Amino acid sequence: MGPGALSEKIAIVTGSASGIGAATAKILSGYGANIVLNYSKNASDAQQVMQELRDSGKGALLVQADVSLDAECRKLATAAVEAWGRIDILINNAGTTKFVSHGDLEGLCSEDFAAIYAVNVIGPYQMIRACRSALKQRGDGAVVNVSSIAAMTGLGSSIAYAASKGALNTMTLSLARALAPEIRVNAVCPGYVATTWFTRRFGEESAGRLAASVADTNPLKAVASAEDIANTIAFLAGPDSGQITGETLLVDSGTHLNIAAGLAR
């Protein structure tokens, strides 16, 4: 896409206080879109992203909302329409997990599954439902769900997380079919992404070792940045992907190739 490709478009990006969500908001803004930023708990970082967009002369609105709650999803959609009169793009990026070894079946309970599914599956569904009418009006609405390589491999931070992302991919297919032709629905499935989330959780040294290990063992000898994933999201949200819907696109430096080879042995 060229500069101005999304001029006057209105994009909601859930979970956009940091990481992939913040990078996506900035990249869509750079293409000319007005951005509705969203956070659940991280107000400070979200306000910083909003200020950065506004300082660069871009339109930005910040709305606190927990996407696991339908009323708050509707509040987020309403805020966008009240501010700009339309919604063109919805990026379902908000997500959550619980770290539990896959062999530790006692480490997850029904409440863990419910909490993870509430954000990772029900949240995107509720957001799409809340935005559907506005997305449909222009005839070229775009939804991008941020999934995970875990959906394809059954790996990841926990079985509940992997299962939730698998469900999100299936829902992407169902809604792409149900909402066509006015709304396209696609998913991006990142592998390991070097974001501040890992640094904050594991510390800079451990996060650096993890990133180096991932890079050393995948075909492209690299790890994706938040901006790498955001660029793919922007492609699926923009006019250059106008003939793509129901797609689940892996962005993982080829990590899945090694996983597949290992399973074949």
C-alpha positions as CSV (number, residue, x, y, z in Angstrom):
1,M,0.0,0.0,0.0
2,G,1.1,3.5,-0.6
3,P,0.8,6.6,1.6
4,G,-2.8,7.6,2.1
5,A,-4.1,4.1,1.1
6,L,-6.4,4.1,4.2
7,S,-7.1,7.8,4.2
8,E,-10.3,8.6,6.2
9,K,-10.8,5.0,7.1
10,I,-11.7,4.3,10.7
11,A,-9.9,1.4,12.4
12,I,-10.6,-0.2,15.8
13,V,-7.6,-2.0,17.3
14,T,-8.3,-4.0,20.4
15,G,-5.5,-4.5,22.9
16,S,-3.5,-1.7,21.4
17,A,-1.6,-0.4,24.5
18,S,1.6,-2.3,23.5
19,G,3.1,-5.0,21.3
20,I,1.5,-6.0,18.1
21,G,-1.6,-4.0,18.8
22,A,0.3,-0.7,19.3
23,A,2.5,-1.4,16.3
24,T,-0.7,-2.1,14.2
25,A,-2.3,1.1,15.3
26,K,0.8,3.1,14.3
27,I,1.1,1.5,10.9
28,L,-2.6,1.8,10.1
29,S,-2.4,5.5,11.2
30,G,0.7,5.9,8.9
31,Y,-1.5,4.9,6.0
32,G,-4.0,7.6,6.9
33,A,-6.5,5.8,9.1
34,N,-8.1,7.3,12.2
35,I,-7.5,4.9,15.0
36,V,-9.7,3.8,18.0
37,L,-7.2,2.5,20.5
38,N,-8.3,0.1,23.2
39,Y,-7.0,-1.2,26.5
40,S,-8.4,-3.2,29.4
41,K,-5.9,-2.5,32.2
42,N,-2.7,-0.8,30.7
43,A,-3.9,2.8,30.7
44,S,-0.4,4.4,30.9
45,D,1.0,2.7,27.8
46,A,-2.3,3.2,25.9
47,Q,-2.3,6.9,26.6
48,Q,1.3,7.1,25.4
49,V,0.4,5.5,22.1
50,M,-2.5,7.9,21.6
51,Q,-0.3,10.9,22.3
52,E,2.2,9.6,19.8
53,L,-0.5,9.4,17.1
54,R,-1.9,12.8,17.9
55,D,1.5,14.4,18.0
56,S,2.0,13.2,14.5
57,G,-1.2,14.9,13.4
58,K,-3.2,11.7,13.2
59,G,-6.8,11.1,14.5
60,A,-6.8,8.9,17.6
61,L,-9.4,8.0,20.2
62,L,-8.8,5.9,23.4
63,V,-11.5,3.7,24.9
64,Q,-11.1,1.5,27.9
65,A,-13.1,-1.8,27.3
66,D,-12.8,-5.4,28.3
67,V,-13.7,-7.4,25.2
68,S,-14.9,-10.3,27.2
69,L,-17.9,-8.2,28.1
70,D,-20.5,-7.7,25.4
71,A,-21.7,-4.3,26.7
72,E,-18.1,-3.0,26.6
73,C,-17.6,-4.3,23.0
74,R,-20.7,-2.3,22.0
75,K,-19.4,0.7,23.9
76,L,-16.2,0.5,21.9
77,A,-18.1,0.3,18.6
78,T,-20.4,3.1,19.6
79,A,-17.5,5.4,20.5
80,A,-16.0,4.9,17.0
81,V,-19.3,5.7,15.2
82,E,-20.0,8.7,17.5
83,A,-16.5,10.1,16.8
84,W,-16.3,9.5,13.0
85,G,-19.6,8.1,11.8
86,R,-18.2,4.9,10.5
87,I,-16.1,1.8,11.1
88,D,-14.1,0.4,8.2
89,I,-11.5,-1.9,9.9
90,L,-11.6,-4.1,13.0
91,I,-8.4,-5.6,14.3
92,N,-9.2,-8.2,17.1
93,N,-5.8,-8.2,18.8
94,A,-6.7,-8.4,22.5
95,G,-5.7,-11.7,24.0
96,T,-4.8,-13.6,27.2
97,T,-3.2,-16.8,28.3
98,K,-2.0,-18.8,31.3
99,F,1.4,-20.5,31.2
100,V,1.0,-24.2,32.0
101,S,3.1,-27.1,30.8
102,H,1.0,-29.2,28.4
103,G,1.8,-32.3,30.4
104,D,0.4,-30.8,33.6
105,L,-3.3,-31.6,33.2
106,E,-4.0,-30.5,36.7
107,G,-2.6,-27.1,36.0
108,L,-5.7,-26.0,34.2
109,C,-9.3,-25.9,35.4
110,S,-12.6,-25.0,33.8
111,E,-12.3,-21.5,35.0
112,D,-9.0,-21.1,33.2
113,F,-10.5,-22.3,29.9
114,A,-13.5,-20.0,30.4
115,A,-11.3,-16.9,31.1
116,I,-9.0,-17.6,28.1
117,Y,-11.9,-18.3,25.7
118,A,-13.8,-15.2,27.0
119,V,-11.1,-12.9,25.7
120,N,-9.6,-14.9,22.8
121,V,-12.7,-16.3,21.1
122,I,-15.9,-14.7,22.6
123,G,-14.3,-11.3,22.6
124,P,-13.6,-11.2,18.8
125,Y,-17.1,-12.6,18.1
126,Q,-18.7,-9.9,20.3
127,M,-16.6,-7.2,18.7
128,I,-17.5,-8.3,15.2
129,R,-21.2,-8.5,16.1
130,A,-21.0,-5.0,17.7
131,C,-19.2,-3.5,14.6
132,R,-21.1,-5.5,11.9
133,S,-23.7,-2.9,10.9
134,A,-21.1,-0.1,10.5
135,L,-18.6,-2.4,8.7
136,K,-21.3,-3.5,6.3
137,Q,-22.4,0.0,5.3
138,R,-19.5,0.8,3.1
139,G,-19.4,-2.6,1.4
140,D,-15.7,-3.1,1.9
141,G,-15.3,-3.8,5.7
142,A,-12.2,-5.7,6.9
143,V,-11.7,-7.8,10.0
144,V,-8.3,-9.2,11.0
145,N,-8.2,-11.6,13.9
146,V,-4.8,-12.0,15.6
147,S,-4.4,-15.7,16.2
148,S,-1.2,-17.8,16.7
149,I,1.0,-20.6,15.4
150,A,-0.4,-22.4,18.4
151,A,-3.7,-22.8,16.5
152,M,-1.8,-24.9,13.8
153,T,0.5,-26.9,16.0
154,G,-1.2,-27.4,19.3
155,L,1.9,-25.9,21.0
156,G,2.1,-22.6,23.0
157,S,1.8,-21.3,26.5
158,S,-0.9,-23.8,27.5
159,I,-3.4,-26.3,26.0
160,A,-6.2,-23.8,26.8
161,Y,-4.4,-21.1,24.8
162,A,-3.7,-23.3,21.8
163,A,-7.3,-24.5,21.8
164,S,-8.7,-21.0,22.0
165,K,-6.6,-19.9,19.0
166,G,-7.7,-23.0,17.1
167,A,-11.3,-22.0,17.8
168,L,-10.6,-18.4,16.6
169,N,-9.3,-19.8,13.3
170,T,-12.4,-21.8,12.8
171,M,-14.6,-18.8,13.7
172,T,-12.6,-16.8,11.1
173,L,-13.7,-19.3,8.4
174,S,-17.3,-19.3,9.6
175,L,-17.6,-15.5,9.8
176,A,-15.8,-15.0,6.5
177,R,-18.5,-17.1,4.9
178,A,-21.4,-15.5,6.8
179,L,-20.4,-11.9,6.4
180,A,-19.4,-11.9,2.7
181,P,-19.5,-10.0,0.4
182,E,-19.6,-6.8,2.4
183,I,-17.1,-7.8,5.1
184,R,-13.8,-9.7,4.7
185,V,-12.6,-11.7,7.7
186,N,-9.0,-13.1,7.9
187,A,-6.6,-14.1,10.6
188,V,-2.8,-13.7,11.1
189,C,-1.0,-16.4,13.0
190,P,2.3,-15.2,14.4
191,G,5.0,-17.4,15.7
192,Y,7.4,-16.1,18.4
193,V,7.3,-12.3,18.3
194,A,10.0,-10.2,20.0
195,T,7.9,-7.8,22.0
196,T,8.3,-6.0,25.4
197,W,5.7,-8.5,26.7
198,F,8.5,-11.2,26.9
199,T,11.0,-8.8,28.4
200,R,8.6,-7.8,31.1
201,R,7.6,-11.4,31.9
202,F,11.0,-13.1,31.7
203,G,13.5,-10.3,32.0
204,E,15.7,-8.8,29.3
205,E,18.4,-11.5,29.4
206,S,16.1,-14.5,29.4
207,A,13.9,-12.9,26.6
208,G,17.1,-12.3,24.6
209,R,18.2,-15.9,24.9
210,L,14.7,-17.1,23.9
211,A,14.7,-14.9,20.8
212,A,18.2,-16.1,19.8
213,S,17.1,-19.8,20.3
214,V,14.0,-19.3,18.1
215,A,16.0,-17.6,15.4
216,D,18.7,-20.3,15.5
217,T,16.2,-23.1,14.9
218,N,13.9,-21.7,12.2
219,P,14.6,-21.6,8.4
220,L,14.9,-17.8,8.1
221,K,17.2,-17.5,11.1
222,A,15.1,-14.6,12.4
223,V,12.3,-13.6,14.8
224,A,9.5,-11.4,13.9
225,S,9.1,-7.9,15.4
226,A,5.7,-6.5,16.4
227,E,6.0,-4.3,13.2
228,D,6.5,-7.3,11.0
229,I,3.2,-8.8,12.2
230,A,1.5,-5.3,12.0
231,N,2.5,-5.0,8.4
232,T,0.9,-8.3,7.6
233,I,-2.3,-7.2,9.5
234,A,-2.3,-3.9,7.5
235,F,-2.1,-5.8,4.3
236,L,-5.1,-7.9,5.2
237,A,-7.0,-4.8,6.3
238,G,-6.2,-2.8,3.2
239,P,-7.3,-2.6,-0.4
240,D,-4.4,-4.8,-1.7
241,S,-6.0,-7.8,-0.2
242,G,-9.5,-7.1,-1.6
243,Q,-9.9,-10.6,-3.0
244,I,-8.8,-12.4,0.2
245,T,-11.2,-13.7,2.9
246,G,-11.3,-16.7,5.1
247,E,-7.5,-16.9,5.1
248,T,-5.3,-17.9,8.1
249,L,-1.8,-16.6,7.4
250,L,1.2,-17.9,9.3
251,V,3.9,-15.3,10.0
252,D,6.6,-17.3,11.8
253,S,9.9,-17.2,10.0
254,G,9.2,-20.7,8.8
255,T,9.1,-22.2,12.3
256,H,6.2,-24.5,11.3
257,L,8.4,-26.2,8.7
258,N,10.7,-27.5,11.4
259,I,7.7,-28.5,13.6
260,A,6.2,-30.5,10.6
261,A,9.6,-32.1,9.9
262,G,10.0,-33.2,13.5
263,L,6.5,-34.7,13.6
264,A,7.2,-36.6,10.4
265,R,10.2,-38.4,11.9
